[in-house]
């Protein structure tokens, strides 16, 4: 494979499509610098396979030159027996950096930070800063911002590189700063840090201790990777399954089945209650078999409305638009939405029965009007119940510290299916009692 003049990301993509032996050999033929760049673009499964194929010397060279945040992600995901092996291949400086990063909580923003950035002090001139950048800037994660610290390494401001470029060489940094900056503490959960990046529209943000000491920076590309992982997990949970540890293409068949089987069993047991509910109304169905014709229509409408509401609320929570305290606002909005949506379906349902009856496509009998009213009124209540359930369940889960995405579409649909049948047959008894029933 000829990789000359290709971007490292494109090389990684090509390697991923090659057979295992050919891929490992092609990777080993890359230049030392290119190996490091390409390695960071590979997925974890491919990285592990390549690690196992490399000599100790080659792996040590790649590992010691990886960006600290990329190395932390690798060490978090490889098997335990490789972690100790990897740590022992690091030089003293890199080993200390790796252990420090892995010492923070798994969900803290500090796990994504890199100590490779440019910092200076307020008493330096612009010219001195540029000399410093020329000397140490090659290893920096980004040069978009320069961080200003005091004698105790406490962050006091940051400057865009453009501000330095436009300033005179003899200008003191102290003359350019205004002490107005944004930073994130090391213990901040990643979810909160995502919101900070979005709010201030920054490509990089400094990470400080509780006392304000600058210890690293986090760049937006690393944030994007984690947002992608989070959204993937949420989508998988919302689809009614456990999140996958690897990508779909790299997940073994039996692992894929195990991840999906749990929720399927729970949902299947839940749907058994639907059969129980229909059994309870067995007498009504026997007297008015026509009621059974509309069961799929009724339960699907409730499940669909519930899934819609759950999707809207969960996404709004993820974007920070809704908080726990907004539950009553959502209930009022969904109450109105449910009535209107249910009303629309009720009209369509009634018109459908009317047309079929009048055109002779199906004879619902002399009480067809009451059957139509039973279906229509049931749709209003069931769609309303679906929207309220779908929107309320994520708030309940959040209240108990659970992931709202667990309120998956299948889960909401199953809940509304069972309760929808009860509503449907109860309304039918009300309208058809003394007639068909």
C-alpha positions in Angstrom: 0.0 0.0 0.0 1.5 3.3 -1.1 0.7 6.0 1.6 2.9 8.8 0.3 1.4 12.3 0.7 -1.8 10.9 2.3 -3.3 12.5 5.5 -2.8 10.3 8.6 -6.6 10.0 9.0 -6.8 8.6 5.4 -4.0 6.2 6.1 -5.7 5.0 9.2 -8.9 4.5 7.2 -7.1 2.4 4.6 -5.3 0.4 7.3 -8.6 -0.5 8.9 -9.9 -2.0 5.7 -6.9 -4.2 5.2 -6.5 -7.8 6.4 -4.9 -8.2 9.8 -1.4 -9.4 8.7 -1.1 -6.9 5.9 -2.3 -4.0 8.1 0.2 -4.7 10.8 3.0 -5.0 8.3 2.0 -1.8 6.5 1.9 0.1 9.8 5.4 -1.0 10.8 6.7 0.3 7.5 5.5 3.9 8.3 8.1 6.4 9.4 8.3 6.9 13.2 6.5 10.3 13.2 3.8 9.0 10.9 3.2 6.0 13.0 2.3 8.2 16.0 -0.1 10.3 14.0 -1.8 7.4 12.3 -2.1 5.4 15.5 -4.1 8.2 17.1 -6.7 8.0 14.3 -7.3 4.2 14.6 -10.1 2.8 16.6 -9.4 1.0 19.9 -9.8 -2.6 18.5 -7.3 -1.9 15.7 -4.9 -0.1 18.0 -4.9 -3.2 20.3 -4.3 -5.5 17.4 -1.3 -3.4 16.2 0.1 -3.1 19.7 0.2 -6.9 20.0 2.0 -7.2 16.7 4.7 -4.6 17.5 8.1 -5.2 19.1 8.6 -3.7 22.5 10.9 -1.0 21.0 8.5 0.1 18.3 5.6 0.2 20.8 7.6 2.2 23.3 8.4 4.8 20.6 4.8 5.2 19.6 3.5 5.2 23.2 6.0 7.8 24.4 5.2 10.2 21.5 1.4 9.9 21.6 -0.5 13.0 22.8 -1.3 12.5 26.5 -5.1 12.6 26.0 -4.9 10.0 23.2 -2.7 7.8 25.3 -5.1 8.0 28.2 -7.9 6.8 26.0 -5.8 3.9 24.9 -4.9 2.9 28.4 -8.5 3.2 29.5 -9.7 0.7 26.8 -7.0 -2.0 26.4 -7.1 -5.2 28.4 -5.6 -5.2 31.9 -2.6 -7.2 31.0 -1.5 -4.6 28.4 -1.9 -1.6 30.8 1.0 -2.6 33.1 3.1 -3.5 30.1 2.4 -0.1 28.5 3.0 1.9 31.6 6.4 0.2 32.0 7.4 1.2 28.5 7.0 5.0 29.2 9.9 7.1 30.2 9.8 8.8 33.6 8.3 12.0 32.4 5.6 10.4 30.2 4.8 7.8 32.9 4.1 10.6 35.5 1.9 12.4 33.0 -0.1 9.2 32.2 -0.5 8.2 35.9 -1.6 11.7 36.8 -4.3 11.8 34.1 -5.5 8.3 34.9 -5.8 9.3 38.6 -8.8 11.5 38.0 -12.3 10.2 38.0 -13.4 8.6 34.8 -16.1 11.1 34.0 -14.1 14.2 34.9 -12.9 16.6 32.3 -9.3 16.1 33.5 -9.2 12.7 31.9 -9.2 14.5 28.5 -6.7 17.2 29.2 -3.2 17.5 27.8 -0.2 19.2 29.6 1.2 20.2 26.2 0.4 23.9 25.9 2.2 27.3 25.9 2.2 29.4 29.0 4.1 32.6 30.0 4.1 35.3 32.6 2.7 38.8 32.5 6.2 40.4 32.8 7.3 39.0 29.5 7.3 40.9 26.2 5.6 39.8 23.0 9.0 39.1 21.5 10.0 36.9 24.4 6.8 34.9 24.1 7.3 34.3 20.4 10.9 33.1 21.1 9.4 30.7 23.6 6.8 29.5 21.1 9.5 28.8 18.5 11.4 26.8 21.1 8.6 24.7 22.6 5.6 25.2 20.4 6.1 22.2 18.2 4.9 19.9 21.0 2.0 22.0 22.0 -1.5 20.6 21.3 -2.6 24.0 20.0 -1.2 27.5 19.5 -4.5 29.2 19.3 -4.2 30.4 22.9 -1.3 31.4 25.1 -2.0 31.0 28.9 -0.7 33.6 31.4 0.2 32.4 34.9 1.7 34.1 38.0 4.7 32.9 40.0 2.6 30.1 41.6 1.4 28.9 38.3 -2.1 30.2 39.0 -3.9 31.1 35.7 -4.6 34.8 35.4 -5.7 35.1 31.8 -5.4 33.7 28.3 -4.6 35.4 25.0 -5.5 34.6 21.4 -2.4 34.2 19.3 -3.9 36.9 17.0 -3.6 39.5 19.8 0.1 38.8 20.0 0.6 39.0 16.3 -1.0 42.4 16.2 0.9 43.8 19.1 4.4 45.4 19.0 7.3 43.3 19.9 8.3 45.3 23.0 4.7 45.3 24.5 4.5 43.6 27.9 1.9 40.8 28.2 0.6 42.6 31.2 -0.6 45.4 28.9 -2.6 43.0 26.8 -4.5 41.0 29.5 -7.7 42.0 31.2 -8.0 39.0 33.6 -11.3 38.0 31.9 -11.0 34.3 31.0 -12.9 31.0 31.1 -11.5 27.9 32.7 -12.8 24.5 33.9 -11.8 22.8 37.2 -10.3 19.3 37.0 -13.2 17.7 38.9 -15.9 19.1 36.5 -18.0 16.3 35.0 -17.5 16.0 31.2 -21.2 16.7 30.6 -20.9 20.1 32.3 -17.7 20.8 30.4 -19.4 20.1 27.1 -21.9 22.9 28.0 -19.1 25.3 28.8 -17.4 24.7 25.4 -20.7 25.2 23.6 -21.6 28.3 25.6 -18.3 30.1 25.0 -17.6 28.7 21.5 -14.0 27.9 22.3 -11.5 25.6 20.4 -9.6 25.0 23.7 -10.1 25.7 27.4 -7.7 25.7 30.3 -8.1 23.2 33.1 -7.2 24.3 36.6 -7.3 22.9 40.1 -9.8 24.2 42.7 -7.1 26.8 43.7 -6.8 28.0 40.1 -3.5 26.4 39.3 -3.2 25.6 35.6 -2.6 21.9 35.0 -3.6 21.4 31.4 -5.9 22.2 28.5 -8.7 20.4 26.7 -9.2 20.9 22.9 -12.5 20.8 21.1 -11.5 17.8 19.0 -11.3 15.6 22.1 -14.7 17.0 23.3 -16.2 16.1 20.0 -15.0 12.5 20.3 -16.6 12.2 23.7 -19.8 13.8 22.6 -19.9 11.3 19.8 -19.4 8.4 22.3 -22.1 9.8 24.6 -24.7 10.3 21.8 -24.0 6.8 20.5 -24.6 5.3 23.9 -27.8 7.3 24.3 -29.1 6.2 20.9 -28.3 2.6 21.7 -30.1 2.8 25.1 -33.0 4.6 23.6 -33.3 1.8 21.0 -33.8 -0.6 23.9 -30.4 -2.2 24.5 -27.2 -1.9 26.5 -24.5 0.4 25.0 -21.8 -1.4 23.0 -18.2 -1.3 24.3 -16.9 -1.4 20.7 -18.3 -0.3 17.4 -21.0 -2.5 15.7 -18.6 -3.9 13.2 -16.0 -4.9 15.9 -18.5 -6.3 18.4 -18.5 -10.1 18.4 -21.8 -11.8 17.6 -22.4 -13.4 21.0 -21.6 -10.0 22.7 -24.1 -8.3 20.4 -26.8 -10.8 21.3 -26.0 -10.5 25.0 -26.3 -6.7 24.9 -29.7 -6.9 23.1 -31.2 -9.9 24.8 -31.6 -8.3 28.3 -33.9 -5.5 27.2 -35.8 -7.8 24.7 -36.6 -10.2 27.5 -37.8 -7.4 29.8 -39.9 -5.9 27.0 -41.3 -9.3 26.1 -42.3 -9.9 29.7 -43.9 -6.5 29.7 -45.9 -7.3 26.5 -47.2 -10.4 28.2 -49.3 -8.0 30.3 -50.9 -7.0 27.0 -52.2 -10.6 26.6 -53.3 -10.6 30.2 -55.2 -7.3 29.7 -57.0 -8.8 26.6 -57.8 -11.9 28.6 -59.4 -9.8 31.2 -61.7 -8.3 28.6 -62.3 -11.7 26.9 -66.0 -11.5 27.5 -66.4 -8.1 25.8 -64.3 -9.3 22.8 -66.4 -12.4 22.5 -69.6 -10.4 22.4 -68.2 -7.7 20.1 -65.5 -9.2 18.0 -65.3 -6.0 16.0 -63.5 -4.3 18.9 -60.5 -6.6 18.3 -60.1 -5.1 14.8 -58.9 -1.8 16.2 -56.5 -3.1 18.9 -53.4 -2.7 16.7 -54.5 0.8 15.7 -55.1 1.8 19.3 -52.0 0.5 20.9 -49.6 1.7 18.2 -51.0 5.2 18.3 -50.3 5.4 22.1 -46.9 3.9 21.7 -45.9 6.2 18.9 -47.0 9.3 20.7 -45.1 8.2 23.8 -42.0 7.6 21.9 -42.2 11.0 20.2 -42.6 12.7 23.6 -39.7 10.8 25.2 -37.5 11.6 22.2 -38.2 15.3 22.5 -37.7 15.5 26.2 -34.6 13.4 26.4 -32.9 15.4 23.6 -33.9 18.7 25.3 -32.4 17.4 28.5 -29.2 16.4 26.7 -28.9 19.9 25.3 -29.5 21.5 28.7 -32.8 23.1 27.6 -34.8 21.3 30.2 -34.0 20.8 33.9 -35.8 18.8 36.6 -37.6 21.9 37.7 -39.2 22.2 34.3 -41.3 19.1 34.7 -44.6 21.0 35.2 -44.0 23.2 32.2 -43.5 20.1 30.1 -46.6 18.4 31.6 -48.8 21.4 30.7 -47.4 21.6 27.2 -47.7 17.8 26.6 -51.3 17.9 28.0 -52.3 20.3 25.3 -50.3 18.5 22.6 -51.7 15.2 23.6 -55.3 16.4 23.4 -54.8 18.0 20.0 -52.9 15.1 18.6 -55.4 12.6 19.9 -58.2 14.7 18.5 -56.6 14.7 15.0 -56.3 10.9 15.1 -59.8 10.5 16.6 -61.3 12.4 13.6 -59.3 10.4 11.1 -60.3 7.1 12.9 -64.0 8.0 12.9 -64.0 9.1 9.3 -62.4 5.9 8.3 -65.1 3.9 10.0 -67.8 6.1 8.5 -66.4 5.7 4.9 -66.0 1.9 5.3 -69.6 1.6 6.6 -71.2 3.9 4.0 -69.4 2.4 1.0 -69.9 -1.2 2.1 -66.2 -2.0 2.4 -67.0 -3.4 5.9 -70.3 -3.7 7.8 -69.8 -2.7 11.5 -73.5 -3.4 12.2 -76.3 -1.2 13.4 -74.2 0.2 16.2 -71.4 1.4 14.0 -71.7 5.0 15.3 -71.0 3.9 18.9 -68.1 1.7 17.7 -66.7 4.8 15.9 -67.2 6.9 19.1 -65.5 4.2 21.2 -62.5 4.2 18.9 -62.3 8.0 18.6 -62.6 8.8 22.3 -60.2 6.0 23.1 -57.6 7.5 20.8 -57.9 10.9 22.5 -57.2 9.4 25.9 -54.6 6.9 24.8 -52.5 9.5 22.8 -52.8 11.9 25.7 -51.6 9.2 28.1 -48.8 8.3 25.8 -47.5 11.8 25.5 -47.7 12.4 29.3 -46.0 9.1 30.1 -43.3 9.6 27.5 -42.5 13.1 28.7 -42.7 12.3 32.4 -40.6 9.1 32.6 -37.3 10.9 31.7 -37.9 13.3 34.6 -38.5 10.4 37.0 -35.3 8.7 35.9 -33.3 11.9 36.2 -34.7 12.5 39.7 -33.4 9.1 40.8 -30.0 9.7 39.2 -30.5 7.4 36.2 -29.8 8.1 32.6 -33.0 9.5 31.0 -32.0 7.7 27.8 -33.0 4.5 29.6 -36.6 5.6 28.9 -36.2 3.9 25.6 -38.8 4.0 22.9 -39.6 0.3 23.3 -40.0 0.7 27.0 -42.4 3.6 26.7 -44.3 1.8 23.9 -44.7 -1.3 26.1 -46.0 0.7 29.0 -48.6 2.5 26.9 -49.6 -0.7 25.0 -50.8 -2.4 28.3 -52.5 0.7 29.7 -53.9 1.6 26.3 -55.8 -1.6 26.1 -57.4 -1.0 29.5 -58.4 2.5 28.4 -59.8 1.2 25.0 -62.0 -1.5 26.5 -63.1 0.6 29.4 -64.3 3.3 26.9 -65.9 0.6 24.7 -67.9 -0.7 27.7 -69.1 2.8 28.4 -70.4 3.4 24.8 -71.5 -0.1 24.0 -73.0 -1.3 27.2 -76.6 -2.4 26.7 -76.0 -2.6 22.9 -73.3 -5.0 21.8 -72.1 -5.6 25.4 
